Amino acid sequence: MNVEVVSQEKDDIELRVDNQTVAELLRMYLNDGDNVRFVAWRKEHPSKPLLMRIQSSSGTVKKAVSEAVKAIEKDLEEIENAVKKSK
């Protein structure tokens, strides 16, 4: 998976992401956070990577993304543990 920073400021970042599933998962978790004012992605053409924009309302965008990724990792670990227990 490739992620490229297109533009960045303290409370605004635009990313080029080549994995729509990961972008949508990140968007959902960012929307659940308290520090995000706006998050969305768009795909201009199926053969091109999508563009994702994140704006924070308080704090930095980096902190909001970091918190969302930690939440995703925690939920994935819970799923992994549940699957291991079911064997």
N, C-alpha and C positions, 0 to 999 in steps of 0.2 A: 504494500500500500504506500502510495506517495502522497505527502502533504506539503504544500508549498505556500509560504506566506506571500500574498500579493501586495497587501498594504497593512500597516500597523500603526496604531496610536495607543495611548494609555487605555482608553475605554472603547476602542473600536478596532476590529481586525477583520480582514478578508482573507480567506484561505482557498486554495485550489486543492480539491480532494478527489482522488480517483476511485473511491469506494463509496457508493451510494448508501449501502447498508450501515457502514460505520458513521457516515455523516448524519443519517437519520437518527441513529441511536444517540449520538452526541447531542443532536438538536433536542431530542425529547428530554434528556437529562438536564441540559442547560435550561430548558423552559421550566423545569421543576425547581431550579435554584432561585435564591432570593436576589442575587446580584446581577441578574441578566435582564436588560430592558428589551432587547430584540435579538432573535436568532432565526435565521432562515437560510435555505440554500436554493439554488436554481441551476438548472442544467439546460444550456442553450441547444445542445445537440447530443444525441445518444453516443456518438463517438468521441465526445470531448469530456474532460473532467468537469465536475460541478464546482460552482463557486459558493462558498459559505460565508455569511457575514454574521458577526457576533458583536453586540454592543452591551457593555456593562452599565449598570445604573449606579453602582457604588463599588469601589475597589478597582482592581485591574481585570482586564479580560483574561490575562494569564492565570490569575487566581481562580476565576470562574471556571475556566476550562480544566484546570488541575483538579478542582473539587468535583466536577462532573466525571472526569476520568476515574478518580478514586471511588466514586459511588458505583460506576459501572463495574470496576474491578471487584468491589465488595459483593455486588449482586451475582457476578459470574462465579465467584468462589462459593457462594451459597448454593448455586445450582450444581456446581461440580461436587460439593460435599453431599448433596442430596442424591446425586446419581451414584456416587461411590457407596453410600449407605444402602442403596436398593439392590446391590449385587449380592 
